[in-house]
Each structure stands twice: as structure tokens, then as C-alpha cells.
Amino acid sequence: MLATTDLWFRYQDEQVLKGLTLDFSAHAVTGLVGANGCGKSTLFMNLSGLLRPQRGAVLWQGKPLDYGRRGLLALRQRVATLFQDPDRQIFYTDIDSDIAFSLRNLGVAEAEIARRVEEALTLVDAHAFRHRPIQCLSHGQKKRVALAGALVLQAEYLLLDEPTAGLDPAGRAQMIEIIRRIVAQGNHVVISSHDIDLIYEVSDTVYVLGHGEVLAHGEPGAVFARSELIADAGLTQPWLVKLHAQAGLPLCKTEDEFFQRMRREARKERS
């Protein structure tokens, strides 16, 4: 269980998080949205133990987080973070060594390292560029390498900070597929993103943050349908929600679902 209870955090004179009580264990994919400065990145750093709250707590397995060396090491083997900039998490020039880095630090046997690296490469579709120097990879390919480096830990929770930022449409679609594969393995994913359409499509539940507080929480369709709240939070509605709200069209979760329904309706009208 990963959660927070009455979490407060400030930088010197700036209060950033204000009494956040959040549960990331109830659903497979939890989305976090909010305008710049709402506290999403600070929350992620608290969840990973990089920052420590002044009041309240991050809860791991029902207990307040242990900030000792052993406690943080144990947490980071179970809760892995993918930052927005993949260069922050890449340390080697060859992909296999970089992905295996954390496992070698933990003293994992080489045979097990090789197995996990192969599994992670498959999960993120990186075999095609596996033997290319990392400095020759695209931004999207680097993101997949950094993600593989988190996945080899076999963490129960994966925190993704802007996973589609800087990706072209094909890379974005591939990232969505990777997220679905991760969830299919029984893991939890927490996504912080300005990509509202991504959050709507892949999340089971969503928190809307504003000025360090929770403005709304619930099923994405219901939350994003609250147009005034979404506008007040400095956000826009997902395009599928806009079509539903403004044109009276069926509310669909994905683009494919929407076009399939439109094709069915067109066939009915012709028959």
C-alpha cells in the first residue's frame, strides 16, 4: 500500500503541499493533474523519499515511511520512479549495463540480472536498438531505456512523471501500450502529466491538484465532466469529454472506442 495522510511540505517560505490524503493502492492506474506549480513533482519526490514532509506522512505498507538508509533502499526497490528527463537516470553508454546498474548495486546474481534485463527490454520494445550507444538514441528511446531500468527492480508501484512529454504521436501510443503491459502484470502505476487526454484514457481514478490541495478526486469521466472546476484548475477537458459535453456524443474512454461507436451508428442509419 502506498498512500499519504495529511501530508504537508514547504520550501522555506513557500507552502507547496497542504494536507494531502491520497491512496494509490485502490486502483491500478492513478492520474495526477494540475497546472504548473500545483505540487505534482514535489509530491512525487515525497513518495519516493527524496523529500520528507514537515507534517503528515507517506505511508508504505500501512506504516509511516522509514527514512533510514535501509528503509529508503527497501522502498525504492518496491516503488520506482521515472523522471521526465531520462538523462537524469542514465549513467552508462551501453543499454544493458545501464538497465542492470541497480541490480548489480544490490548484489543480484548475474543470471538473474540477465533474465530481468531481457524481460524489461521486451516490455519496453527496446530490442531493436539494444546495441546502439545511448548517446545516439532519440528522446523517446532514452525514456524507454530509463523505464526498463526501473522495471528490472520488479517494483509494485511505478511513478511516471510526464511519460509522454517530448514524444511524437507514435512514441506516445507506444508509451500507452507499455503502461498497459505493466498494469497487466499486476503492478500499480501513478502518472503525473499535463497530457490530459493520456490521463483520461489510461487512468482508473484521477486527482486534480490546485495550489497544493486536492480539488477533485474520482472516476476520470465524472471528474473531467466538471468543466468549471477543470477550468478553475488551469486545465482543459479531454477532447473525448468535450465531444460528449458540447455535442451530445457518447462518452468514450479511447479514440478507438469512439470511432467504432460512430461507425456502428452510421451503419444503423444506412440500414
N, C-alpha and C positions, 0 to 999 in steps of 0.2 A: 504493500500500500504506500503510495506517495501522495502527500497532501500537505496543506498548510492550515494553521489555525491562528487567527487574529495576528497575521504577520505584518509587522511594521518595519520599514527600513528608510534611513535617511542618509544623504551625503552632506556632511557638515550642516549647513543651514537649510538644505532642501529636503523636504519630506517627499519621498518617491512612492512608497507603498504604504497604504493606510488600512490596516486591519483586514487583510485578505484571508478569507477562509475558503479554500479551494480543494476539490477532491479530483485527483487524476486517475483513480482506480476504478471508478464506476463504469467507465466506457472505454472501448478500445482506442478511439481517437478523440482527443480533446483539442479544440481550437482556441487560440488566444488572439483577439483582435483589439485594436485601438490605435488612435493617432500617435504620431511621434511624441515621445516624452510621457506616454501613459504608464510606463513602468514594466513593459514586457521583458526587455533584456535584463533589467535588474532582477525581476522575478526568476528568470532562468538561472542567473548566477547564484541566487539564493537556493534554488532547488538543487543545484549541483555542488553546493558547499563552497563556492568561490567567495561568496559574501555571507555574512552572518547577521541575522536580524537583530535590531535593538530590543524589540518586543515580539511576543508570539513565537511561533516555531514552525520549522519544516518538520513534518512527520514522515518517518520512514519505518515501515512495518509496525505502525501504530505507536511509535515512540519518538520523542524529540531527537533530532539528528545529533549524532556524536561527532564533534568537531576535532577530536583527536586524530592523530595520523592514521591509526588503524581504522577508525570509524569512517573517515573520508575515503580511504582506499577501498574499504568494503562497499561503500555507497557507489563509488564510480565504476565498480565492476558490475553493478546492477542497474545503474542509471547513467546512460551515456548521452553526451551532448554533441550535436553537430552545429557548429557556429556558422554564421552567414558567410564569412570569408574562409574558404577551405585552406588557404595558405597558412592560417593560424594553427592548423592541425597536421600539416605535412612536414616531416622532418628529414626524409631521405629522398634521394634522386631516383631510386627504383621502387616500383609499386609494391612488390612482395615484401620487401624489408620494412616499408612504411606501415603496411597493414599489420605486420607481425610485431611491430615495435612494442605495443603494450603487453602482449602475451609474453614476450621474452623478458620484459621487466618483471613480470610476475613469476617467472621461472617455469612456465608451462613447457611440457616435453615437446621436442621438435616435431615428432609425428603428429601430435595433436594440433600444433601450430599449423602444419601443412594442411591438415584436414579442414581446420576452421578458415584458413585463408582461401582455399578453394571454394568453400561454401559461400563465403562473403562475396568473392568475385562473381560467382554465379548469380547471387541475389541482386547485385547491382549492375549486372550486364557489363562487366569490365574486361572480360577475357580478350576481346578484340584489340584492346590497347594495352594489355598487361605488360608487355615488354618494352614499351616506349618510355623514354625518360620523362619524369614527372613535369619538368620544365617545358616539355613540348605538348603537354595536354591542354585542352580547352578548359574554360572555367567550369563547364558542366561536368567534364570528365574528372577534374580535380575534386568536385563535390562528391562524385560517386566513390572516388578513392578514399576521401575523408570519411564518408559514410561507411564504407567497408571496414575502415579502421575502428569504427565504433561497434559495428556489428559482430566482429570477431570476439568481443567480450561476452557475447550472448546475454546482453543486458535485458532485463524485463521491461525497462522503460527507456524510450529514446526521445530526447528533447531535440526538436528540429527548429532552428532559428532561421527563418526566411529560406526554406529549402528550394524555392523556385526562383529566387532573385538572380538575375543575370542569365537566366536560361532562355533559349529560343523555344518556340512552341513545341518542337519535337522533344527537346530536353525536359520541358515541363511535363509533357504527357508521360515521358519515361519515369520521371520522379514520382508521379502519382501512382504508376504501376508498381514501383519499388515499395512505396508506402503500403500499398495493399498486400504485397507479398510479406512484408514484415508483420503486419497485423494478422495475416493468415497463419503465421507461426505461433500465434497466441501472445504476442507482445503488445504493450501499450505504447502509443505514440502521442506526444504533446507537440503541437505545431503553433509557433508564433509567426504570424505573417501579415503583410499588407495585402496579400493576394486574396481578396475577399471571395472570389469565385473558387479558389482552391479550398479554403476553409469550409465553404458551404458544401462543396462536393464530397470531401473526404471525411469530415468530422461527424461524430455521433452526437457531440454536445459542444457548446461554444460559450466562452466567457467574453463579454465585452468590457474592456477596461477603459477608464477615463480618469485622469488625474490621480492615479494610484488606487482607485476604488473599482469595485465590480458594479457596473451599471445595469447589466442584464446577464442572465445565465439560463440555458435551456437548449432545447432541440433547435438546430440551425434554422429550419424553415420558419418556426414560430418567432425566434429572436430577430431574424433579418426582416421579417414582415413588419416589424415596428419601425416604420420609416422615419418618424420624428426622432426616436431615440437614436437610430443609426446616424442620422444627420447631426444630431447634437454631439455624438461621439467623434465627429470629424471623419465619418466613413461614408461609403456608398453601398447601396444594396447590390447583392449579386445579380447578374443580368437575368438569370432564370427567375429570380424572385420579382424583379421589376416587370418582366413579361406577365407574370401571374397577377401582380397588383394593379398594373396600369392597363393591361389589355384583356384581363379576364381569362387568360390561357391557363391550362392545367399547371399546377406546381410540380415541377420535376426536379430530381436530385442531380441528374447529369445531362450533358448535352445530348448524348446518345439516346437517353430515355425520352427527352423532349422531341427529337426528330422522329423517333419511332412512333410516338403518340400522334404527331402531326400527320405522318404517313397513313396511319390507321384511320384517322378522321377523314383524310382526303379520299381514301378508298370507300368509306361509308357513304360519303356524299356522292360519289360517282355511281354507286350501285343502286 
